[in-house]
Amino acid sequence: MKLATRVLLWAGAVACAGLALRTPPTSPDGHVRHGSFASRLLGPLVGIAAAVEWGRFESALRQGDEGRAWIHADRALALAPDRSGGWTYLAHHAIFERASPLRTQDPVERRRWIEVGLALLARGEREALDPGPVAFRTGIVYATLAGREDGRRALPISSAEAWRLAAEAFDRAAAAGEPIAAEAARLARESARDSGD
């Protein structure tokens, strides 16, 4: 390859990288989207790159390498922080798999995993382009915790408080356009009143 062609290709790559850094990505409706430099640089390929990292996450989990799995999950979220699916997927793993009483008997460790999952959901609500599914999943988590017996809830909250937190999360989901979230919020409030503790 001639030197002039190589220089031209490098100049084009540098120009694209500079444009990606200076121009925030926008959604089809014109709103500025969140995203890392890597996600802006990859553009339409970012979904594929994130999916590869999620595949590596699952592979590491199957091999029992939780540490490596979380490295891949971090990469996937860094590539596509504006996509709600990654946040809900990783939070589900932390809350319903790692914090499961069948897997983790120690209540302190279970509480830590639930807190990790809830922190992921909170961050996902802030960063996702469509926060509705993330807020709805948060409501599901609190509703699930509300239905557990006091000794098996892991978090130091009452059933009524868990239902109230579920209702608040469903309200946020409804405000973001989730179709059944308003009804879920109403039912959660009724359950909080019925719990009465």
Beta strands, then each sheet from edge to edge (+ up, - down):
end
